Amino acid sequence: MLLVCLCLWAPQLTFNAGDWPSPNRYPHPEVTANACGKVGAFIAYHLRRVIGDGVYPLALFATCAAALWLVHGRIVNLVQRVHCFHHCVNPLNLSV
């Protein structure tokens, strides 16, 4: 799960709007500015397109959940945590 969190943070923090598959720039540069290459640029672009700024709380809460799971071996009150997560990410998605 921590590996998934790392795969969420790295592409988002190094996102460049000029990288492929973004339509903001043509022709696209040969070398992507994203730290994870073309795969990271693809993930970052589509997560931002679908979720918007809510991708940062998504990565933050996923990292916290991974840390809880690593320390305690389970996540207590999973339903309440998912419900709270939904109320934190969804308004950021709708505000953009």
C-alpha positions in Angstrom: 0.0 0.0 0.0 2.9 2.4 0.7 4.1 1.6 -2.9 0.7 2.7 -4.2 1.0 5.9 -2.2 4.4 6.6 -3.6 3.0 6.1 -7.1 0.4 8.7 -6.3 2.7 11.3 -4.8 5.6 11.2 -7.2 3.7 11.9 -10.5 1.5 14.5 -8.9 4.3 16.5 -7.3 6.3 16.6 -10.6 3.2 17.2 -12.9 3.9 19.3 -16.0 1.0 20.5 -18.1 3.1 20.3 -21.2 3.8 16.5 -21.0 1.9 13.9 -23.0 -1.2 13.3 -22.9 -2.1 16.9 -22.1 -3.5 18.8 -25.1 -2.0 22.1 -23.7 1.2 21.7 -25.8 1.9 20.3 -29.2 4.3 18.9 -30.2 5.1 17.2 -26.9 8.7 17.2 -25.7 10.7 14.0 -26.3 11.7 13.8 -22.6 8.9 14.2 -20.1 9.4 16.5 -17.1 7.5 14.1 -14.8 9.8 12.1 -12.5 7.9 8.8 -13.4 8.2 9.3 -17.1 5.3 8.9 -19.5 3.4 6.5 -17.3 3.6 9.1 -14.4 2.5 11.9 -16.7 -0.4 9.8 -17.9 -1.5 9.0 -14.3 -1.0 12.5 -13.1 -2.9 14.1 -16.0 -5.9 11.7 -15.7 -6.1 11.9 -11.9 -6.1 15.7 -12.2 -8.7 15.7 -15.0 -11.0 13.4 -13.1 -10.5 14.3 -9.4 -9.0 17.8 -9.7 -7.3 19.2 -6.6 -8.9 16.4 -4.6 -6.0 14.2 -5.7 -3.7 15.7 -2.9 -6.1 14.8 0.0 -6.5 11.4 -1.7 -2.8 10.8 -1.6 -2.5 12.2 1.9 -5.3 10.1 3.4 -4.1 7.0 1.5 -0.6 7.5 3.0 -2.1 7.9 6.5 -4.2 4.8 6.0 -1.1 2.9 4.8 0.8 4.1 7.9 -2.0 3.0 10.2 -2.2 -0.3 8.5 1.6 -0.7 8.8 1.7 0.2 12.5 -1.5 -1.4 13.8 -2.0 -4.2 11.3 -5.5 -3.0 10.6 -7.6 0.1 10.1 -10.1 0.7 12.9 -13.6 2.1 11.9 -13.0 1.8 8.2 -16.5 2.8 7.2 -16.3 6.1 9.2 -12.8 6.8 7.8 -14.0 6.3 4.2 -17.0 8.5 4.8 -14.9 11.3 6.2 -12.4 10.9 3.3 -15.3 11.3 0.9 -16.4 14.5 2.5 -12.9 15.9 2.4 -12.1 15.0 -1.2 -15.4 15.6 -2.9 -15.8 19.4 -2.1 -12.3 20.0 -3.6 -13.3 18.1 -6.7 -16.5 20.2 -7.1 -14.9 23.6 -6.3 -12.6 23.6 -9.4 
